């Protein structure tokens, strides 16, 4: 991938079962956890906050 990324590093605390699930998924798909998490974030629905 030849894109230039503006990187912001974050730390996410996961419960052991969540970390295990992510690791298993990555092992099964051959994908990096970073890529999986980025994809999930991109899929989040974006709605405009209601104005009061």
Secondary structure, 3 states (H helix, E strand, C coil): CCCCCCCCCCCCCCCHHHHHHHHHHHHHHCCCHHHHHHHHHHCCCCCCCCCC
